[in-house]
Amino acid sequence: MPSLTIRHVTTYRYRQPVAFGEHRMMLLPRDSHDQKVIDATLEISPTPSNLRFPRDAFGNHVAIAQFDGRSSELCFESIVILEHSPADAAKLDPLEATWTFPVAYSAEEKPDLADCIQRRYPDPDNEVERWTRQFLHFGRPIGTLELVSRLSEDIHQRFFYRRREAKGIQLTHETLRSGHGSCRDFALPMIEAARSLGLAARFDSGYLALPSEPEEEPANDGRPSCFRSG
């Protein structure tokens, strides 16, 4: 099982000492069948007066830091070592109900997946569905894995990565029109496309790996890492 080390550093600097409000950090990956956290450290300077690690309603690890006093600099450094072994698509069971599109979720699954199937963002001209439907082979069946792979590959090829510091997510139709965005902006078209096909999808955490820091790079320098389907 491959071992990975993720080092995440965020530093804020100010012209004069300031007081800090509460900070919430989601830097620790979740253990799963194909991923195991081996070690994790979080260094914060100045040292917080209180630091706790609850989980949110979705089971995500959240670090909550509170501070006393003032400082002209605030730095967070997280180092996580994990073992990651993604599933081999060739070993998936072709008899599973989710193998062939359209997917037939069981009656037991539907209530739990309903929130991940419902679309959440406006699409005034139905651009997302038109873009998605081009990957279907009308008149003959298509595998679900092949379909979502086509969606991912199109995002991989056509969109350009552009660093975006603004808070929030760029709407899918804006990304389709502009052809660029940040990693979270690439994840949203994938999610909304999957939901438009009746597939359960949600955001997951991840990093976009770039070999350098140019102003603008093709999306295929790092694929969307924030998508998970059910």
C-alpha positions in Angstrom: 0.0 0.0 0.0 1.6 3.3 -1.1 2.5 5.8 1.7 1.9 9.5 1.2 2.9 12.5 3.2 0.7 15.7 3.0 2.2 18.9 4.4 -0.1 21.9 4.5 1.1 25.3 5.7 -1.0 28.4 5.9 0.5 31.7 7.3 -1.2 35.0 7.9 0.9 38.1 8.4 -0.4 41.5 9.6 1.1 45.0 9.7 0.4 45.2 13.5 -0.5 42.7 16.2 -4.2 41.6 16.0 -6.5 39.5 18.0 -7.8 36.2 16.5 -11.2 34.7 16.4 -12.0 31.0 16.4 -10.4 29.0 13.6 -11.9 25.8 12.3 -9.6 23.5 10.3 -10.4 20.3 8.3 -7.0 18.9 7.6 -7.2 15.3 8.8 -8.4 12.7 6.2 -10.9 10.1 7.2 -9.9 6.4 7.4 -11.7 4.2 4.9 -11.4 0.8 3.3 -8.6 2.1 1.0 -7.0 4.7 3.2 -5.4 4.6 6.6 -4.0 7.6 8.6 -0.6 6.5 10.1 0.4 9.7 11.8 -0.8 13.3 12.0 0.6 16.5 13.6 -0.8 20.0 13.8 1.5 22.9 14.9 0.0 26.3 15.5 1.9 29.5 16.2 1.1 31.3 18.4 -0.1 28.4 20.6 -3.9 28.5 20.9 -5.4 28.8 24.4 -7.8 26.0 23.6 -7.6 23.3 20.8 -10.2 20.5 20.5 -10.9 17.9 17.8 -14.6 17.1 17.5 -16.3 15.5 14.5 -19.0 17.2 12.5 -22.4 15.7 11.5 -20.8 13.9 8.5 -18.0 12.3 10.5 -15.3 14.7 9.4 -12.5 15.6 11.7 -12.5 19.3 12.7 -9.8 21.1 14.7 -11.2 24.1 16.5 -8.6 26.6 17.9 -9.2 29.6 20.1 -6.7 32.3 21.0 -5.8 34.8 23.7 -3.7 37.8 23.2 -2.4 39.4 19.9 0.2 38.6 17.3 1.3 40.0 13.9 1.6 36.4 12.5 -0.5 33.3 12.6 0.8 30.0 11.2 -0.8 26.5 10.8 1.3 23.5 9.8 -0.3 20.1 9.3 1.6 17.0 8.4 -0.3 13.8 7.7 1.2 10.4 6.7 -1.2 7.9 5.3 -1.4 4.7 3.3 -3.6 4.9 0.3 -4.6 2.0 -2.0 -7.3 3.0 -4.5 -9.7 0.3 -5.8 -8.7 -1.4 -9.0 -11.6 -0.9 -11.4 -10.8 -4.2 -13.1 -11.8 -6.0 -9.9 -15.2 -4.5 -9.5 -18.2 -6.8 -9.7 -20.0 -6.3 -13.0 -23.1 -7.9 -11.6 -23.6 -5.1 -9.1 -26.7 -2.9 -9.7 -24.6 0.2 -10.0 -22.4 -1.2 -12.8 -24.8 -0.4 -15.7 -26.4 3.0 -16.3 -29.1 4.0 -15.4 -28.3 3.0 -11.8 -31.1 1.3 -9.9 -30.6 2.1 -6.2 -32.4 -0.2 -3.8 -35.4 0.9 -1.7 -33.2 0.7 1.3 -30.5 3.0 -0.2 -32.8 5.7 -1.7 -33.6 7.5 1.6 -30.0 7.8 2.5 -28.8 8.9 -0.9 -31.7 11.3 -1.7 -29.7 14.3 -0.3 -26.7 13.4 -2.6 -28.9 13.0 -5.7 -30.8 16.3 -5.4 -29.2 19.1 -7.5 -28.4 22.3 -5.4 -27.2 24.9 -7.8 -29.1 27.0 -10.5 -28.7 26.0 -14.1 -31.0 28.6 -15.9 -30.4 27.4 -19.4 -30.0 23.7 -18.7 -26.4 23.8 -19.7 -25.2 21.2 -17.3 -27.6 18.5 -18.5 -26.9 19.3 -22.2 -23.2 19.0 -21.5 -23.7 15.7 -19.6 -26.0 14.0 -22.2 -23.4 14.1 -24.9 -21.5 11.3 -23.1 -24.4 8.9 -23.4 -24.6 6.3 -26.1 -28.2 6.5 -27.1 -29.7 3.2 -28.2 -27.2 1.0 -26.4 -26.2 0.5 -22.7 -23.2 2.1 -21.1 -21.3 1.2 -17.9 -21.6 3.7 -15.1 -17.8 3.7 -14.6 -17.3 4.4 -18.3 -19.8 7.3 -18.1 -18.3 9.0 -15.1 -14.8 8.4 -16.6 -15.9 10.3 -19.7 -17.2 13.2 -17.6 -13.9 13.3 -15.6 -11.8 13.1 -18.8 -13.7 16.0 -20.4 -13.0 18.1 -17.4 -9.4 16.9 -17.4 -9.0 18.0 -21.0 -11.1 21.2 -21.5 -10.8 23.2 -18.3 -7.8 25.3 -17.3 -6.7 25.6 -13.7 -6.7 29.2 -12.4 -5.9 30.0 -8.8 -8.9 31.7 -7.2 -8.8 33.2 -3.7 -12.4 34.3 -3.6 -14.6 32.4 -1.1 -17.2 29.9 -2.4 -17.7 27.9 -5.5 -18.1 29.1 -9.1 -21.4 27.9 -10.5 -21.2 25.1 -13.0 -22.6 27.0 -16.0 -20.0 29.8 -15.3 -17.2 27.2 -15.4 -18.6 25.6 -18.6 -18.7 29.0 -20.3 -15.3 30.3 -19.1 -13.4 27.1 -19.3 -11.4 27.8 -16.2 -11.6 27.7 -12.4 -10.0 26.3 -9.2 -10.1 22.6 -8.1 -13.4 23.1 -6.2 -14.8 24.7 -9.4 -13.9 21.5 -11.3 -15.5 19.2 -8.7 -18.9 20.9 -8.9 -19.5 20.2 -12.6 -18.7 16.6 -12.0 -21.1 16.4 -9.0 -23.9 18.3 -10.7 -23.5 16.2 -13.9 -23.7 13.0 -11.9 -26.8 14.2 -10.1 -28.5 15.2 -13.3 -28.1 11.6 -14.4 -29.6 10.3 -11.1 -26.3 9.3 -9.6 -25.5 10.0 -5.9 -22.5 12.4 -5.6 -21.0 14.6 -3.0 -17.9 16.7 -2.2 -14.9 15.0 -0.6 -11.7 16.5 0.5 -8.5 16.5 -1.5 -5.6 18.5 -3.0 -4.8 19.5 -6.5 -1.2 18.6 -7.3 0.7 21.0 -9.6 4.3 20.6 -10.5 4.8 24.4 -10.4 2.8 27.6 -9.8 2.1 29.2 -13.1 -0.6 31.8 -13.5 -2.7 29.3 -15.5 -2.3 25.6 -16.2 -4.4 23.0 -17.9 -6.7 21.0 -15.6 -4.9 17.8 -16.5 -1.9 18.9 -14.3 -4.1 17.7 -11.5 -7.5 16.1 -11.7 -10.5 17.2 -9.6 -9.9 15.6 -6.2 -13.1 16.6 -4.5 -15.6 14.3 -6.0 -17.1 11.1 -4.6 -20.0 9.1 -6.1 -22.3 6.6 -4.3 
